[in-house]
Amino acid sequence: MCDYTQVQYKCSHLRYVVRAWCTKYQETHKRCPANVVAVEYRLDENCSLCPSTPTPHCIDLTSN
């Protein structure tokens, strides 16, 4: 399985960034299930889909 880092943003969206492709992917170019080996928190920034001002689909769930 390929190793991924899970990235959590201020807007509460998650992204999965590949750390290393496995041998099977390198040979076939077909993705296998993600193997999350690390978690990174970017709680000071929104993901690329969210504007700096939250919209109804993109609310900061980290604050009460």
C-alpha positions as CSV (number, residue, x, y, z in Angstrom):
1,M,0.0,0.0,0.0
2,C,1.1,3.6,-0.7
3,D,2.0,5.7,2.3
4,Y,0.0,9.0,2.8
5,T,0.0,12.0,5.2
6,Q,-3.4,13.1,6.3
7,V,-3.6,16.9,6.4
8,Q,-6.3,18.6,8.4
9,Y,-7.1,22.3,7.7
10,K,-8.7,25.1,9.7
11,C,-11.8,24.7,7.5
12,S,-12.1,21.1,8.7
13,H,-11.4,19.7,5.2
14,L,-9.0,16.8,4.9
15,R,-6.4,16.1,2.2
16,Y,-4.3,13.0,1.7
17,V,-0.8,13.6,0.3
18,V,1.2,10.7,-0.9
19,R,4.5,10.2,0.9
20,A,5.7,7.2,-1.0
21,W,4.3,5.1,-3.9
22,C,4.4,1.4,-3.4
23,T,6.0,-1.0,-5.9
24,K,2.5,-2.2,-7.1
25,Y,1.6,1.4,-8.0
26,Q,4.9,2.1,-9.7
27,E,4.4,-0.9,-11.9
28,T,0.6,-0.6,-12.7
29,H,-0.2,3.1,-12.0
30,K,-3.4,1.9,-10.3
31,R,-3.9,3.4,-6.8
32,C,-4.3,1.0,-3.9
33,P,-6.0,1.8,-0.6
34,A,-4.3,4.7,1.3
35,N,-2.1,3.8,4.3
36,V,-2.0,6.9,6.5
37,V,1.3,7.0,8.3
38,A,1.3,10.6,9.6
39,V,-1.2,13.3,10.4
40,E,-0.4,17.0,9.8
41,Y,-2.5,19.8,11.3
42,R,-2.6,23.1,9.4
43,L,-5.1,24.8,11.7
44,D,-3.9,28.3,10.7
45,E,-4.8,27.9,7.0
46,N,-7.8,26.9,4.9
47,C,-7.5,24.4,2.2
48,S,-7.3,25.6,-1.4
49,L,-11.0,25.1,-2.0
50,C,-12.1,27.5,0.8
51,P,-11.9,31.3,0.7
52,S,-10.4,33.1,3.7
53,T,-13.9,34.1,4.7
54,P,-15.9,31.0,5.4
55,T,-19.0,30.2,3.3
56,P,-21.9,27.9,4.4
57,H,-20.2,24.8,2.9
58,C,-16.9,25.7,4.6
59,I,-17.3,26.4,8.3
60,D,-14.5,26.3,10.8
61,L,-15.5,23.4,13.1
62,T,-12.5,23.8,15.3
63,S,-13.8,26.8,17.2
64,N,-16.7,26.8,19.7
